[in-house]
Amino acid sequence: MIEVKNLEFSYKSQKSFIEDLSFNVSQGEIFGFLGPSGAGKSTLQKILCGILREYQGSVKVLGSEVKDRGKEFYEEIGVDFEFPNLYGKFSGIDNLKYFASLYDRPLLDPMPLLERVGLGEYGNKKVSEYSKGMKMRLAFVRSILHEPKLLFLDEPTSGLDPSYARILKEMILEQKKMGRTVILTTHNMHDADELCDRVAFIVDGEIKAVGEPALLKSSKEAVEVRYSYVQSEEIKQGKASLAELYNDKRFMKELQEGKLRSIHSKEPTLEDVFMEVTGRRLI
């Protein structure tokens, strides 16, 4: 679905912002770009969907070079930016109707989708009266209304309360089940871990690592175990790696004497791995 080779891009009068990027994305895959603000995620998204075309190297999407894309390219992609461009004087339904008029194909009935994201009763309300979260949900519905083969999502759960974030994540996974490909850009490690088949760590316009979330996490140092125990009527703390816990004499002694009070394991997260690989935090 996507084949990028030796991509370079710079904004006018600036040094290269993206340098020598190469990666592939397969059909039916949810591929995530994980990185802090300003890392180049949104810029890369705009290159992939044909907004920024003054790049060097090769960027093929749906089998064609993006800078040479035609109208048919936009029939097959859906885009949901973090700050959606909606018409404030139109109602939610009118925004979707206008969007539908741009396509040569029949679109889905928007009402069931609006109901699902909690906008059913607000469909006839002006978008200028929507909250940020409502606009985000409307923009997501707009992006899948024409059943695109390839979906670009930029921070799709940003600003949403947990219940609506969960609904959108379920809908994203449903797109995958239907054989569609999703490109997700985010700094939310939980979203990336939960949704993505593979992630790419991107910092300063460079990809530092690519892989499945579980494999990236397994490459980090062993799971750490923290425990507490009673000694001289005081609570003491200890820690050891899970693999070496049986060699921890203090742990084994307190376990045998029944003096352990708590045991907690700390598995590495994607953020832990990201910091180890890049030396940067996600936020």
N, C-alpha and C positions, 0 to 999 in steps of 0.2 A: 504493500500500500504506500509506503514511504521509503525512499532511498536517498540518503544525503551523503555526498562525498566531498570532502575538502571545502566545506562551506566557510566563506569569510564574508563579513559584513561590517561596515563602519558608517556612522552618521557623518554628515558633511563636516569637514574641517576637524575631524577627530581621528585618533588612531583606531585601529581595528577593535571593534567591540566584540565580535565573534570571530574566533580564529580556528581554522582547520578542524571543523566539526564533521564527523562521519558517523552515521548510525542507520539502522534499518528498522522498520516497524512492519510486522506481518498482519494479514487480515485477521480480524476477530480479536486482536490484542488490545488490552488497555495499557498504554505506555505512558509513564509519568516522568515529567521533568521536575525534579525536586531541588529547590535552592532558595536562598534568601532574596528579599526584595533587591532589585537592581542587578541580579545575576545574569540576566539575558533571556529569561524564560519567555516573557511576553514578546520580546523582539523576535525570538525564534518562532513563536506561534504565528506572528504576523507574516514572517517569510513563508512559512509552510502553507498559509491560506491565501497567499498571493497579494497581500497588501504592500509589502516591501519587496521590490523586485530588483533593486540595484545591488545584487550580491555577486560574489565570485564563487566558482565551484559549480557543483551540480545539485539541484534539489528537485527530485522527481516525486510527484504525488499522483496517485492513481495512474501511473505509467507515463505521465507527461511532465516535461520541464515546467516548473511553476511560472517562470517569467514569460513563457509562451502560452499560458492558459487562455482558453476561450470561455464563452458564456456557459458551455456545458459543464465546465469544472464546478461552477457554483450550484449546479443542480444536484451535485453528489456530495457536497460537504455541508455541515452545520457548524455554526460558530456561536459561542457564548462567552463574551468577554467579561472581565471582572466588573467593568463599569459599562453596563449595557446602554446602547443608543436607542432610546424609545421615544415616541412622539407623545409629549406630555398632554397635549390638547385632545388626543384621541383616547378613547376608552381602551381597556385591555383587549377586548374582542376586536375593535377596529384596528388596533396595531397588528393583530394576527391576520386579519383580513387583508390589510395592505401588503403585509409580507407575502401572503399566499398569492397575491396578484402578480408577483414577480416571477413565478415559476410556471413552467409548461406542463407540469404534472399535477394530478389531483393530490390534495393534502389530507391529512387526518382530520377528523372532527375534533376541534380544539376543546370542546366542553368537558369531555371525560378527563382530559389532561389537566385542565384548569381545576376541576373538582379535586383531582388527586393531590395537587400541590396547594390546596386550600384557597384557591382564587375563584371558585365557582360563583360565589355570591358577589364578587367584585368585578366581574367581567365587563359590566357596563359603567363602571366608575372610571373617571379620568385618571390616566397614569400619573399626572402631576400630583395627585392626592395619594399615591402609593408610597409606602415606606420603602427603604432600600431593599429589605428582604423580599417584599412583594415584587419589586422590579426584577430582582435576581431570579425569582421563580418564574415570572412571566417570560423573561429572556431565555430561560432553559427550555420552557415549552416551545417557544419560537424556534429554537435550534433543532428540535427533533420533529417538528410538525411535518416536514417534507420527507421524512424517513431517509436521511442521508446515509451513504456508505461509510463516511468518515466524519467523526465528530470532534471538534476542537473545543475544549473546556478550559477556561482560565479562572482558577479559584472559584469553582461553582458553588461551594458551600460557605463562602466568605459572608459574614454578616447574618447567617441564618441561625435560628435557634435549633437546638439538638433534634427536635422532632421533625422539622422540615429538612434539615441536613440529612437525616436518616432516609426520608422519602426520596430525596434526589439521588442519594447513593444507590438505593434499590433500583431506581429507574435507569441509572447508568449501567449497573450490572445487567439489567434486562436488555439494554442495547447490545452488550457483548453477546448475550445468549442468542440474539437474533443475527449474529454474524457480523455485526458492525465493529468498526475500529474506532477507538477513542484515544485522543491525545489529551492528557491531563497535565496542566501546569499548576503547581501548588507549592506552598511552603509548609503545608499541614502534613506532618509525617504520618498522622493517624489515617488521613484520607488515602495517602499514597500506599501505606501498608495494607489497608483494607481492600482497596480497589485494583491496584496495579498488578499486572503480570510481570512487568519489568519496570525499573526506574532508572533514570540517569541523574547523577549528581552534577549539577551545573553551577559553576562559580566563575564570575568575571568572564563570561562568554566562552568558557571551556568545559567540556565534559570530563569529570575526574574519575567516574566509575559508572558502569552499567551492569545491571543484573537483576535477578529475581530478589524481592525483598527478603525472603527467608534465607537465601544463600548469602546475601550481603551481611545479614545479621549473624549468620553462623560463622562467618569469617573473622568476626571480632573475638576478642579474648573470652575465656570461658565465663559461664554464668556464675555470678557471685552469690554466696549465701551469707546472710548476716544472722546472728543469733544472740540471745541474751540469756544470762544465767545468774543464780544467786550465789554470792560469796561474801561471807562475814556480814550477812543481813543487808547487803547492798546488791543492786542490779548492775552487772557488768555486761559489756558488749564484746563480741568477737566476730570475725569474718574469715571466710576461706572460699576458694573456688569450689564449685560443685564437684568437679572431677577429683579434687584432692581432699574432700571433706573427711573421708575415712582416715586420712593421715593426720588430721588436726587433733592432737592429743587432748587439748582443752575441751574441744567439742565432745569427743568420745567419753572423756571422764565425766563431764557434767550430764551427758546422756545416760550413762550407766548408773549414775547416782540419783537420777531423777530431778536434777536441779535446773534443767532447761526451762525457760519461761516463754520463749518465742523463737520461731525460725521463719525467715523470709528470704525468698530467692529474688534476685534482680536480673532479669534477662536483658540483653542489649536491645535497644530500640534502633530504628532507622536513624534517628537523630544522633545517637551515640556513634553509629558507623559513619554518618556524614561528617561529624566533627573530627573523627579519627582520620578520615581520608582527606578532608579539605582543610582542616584547621579552622573552620568557620562554624558559626551557629546558623540555624535556619532562619532566625528572626533577627 
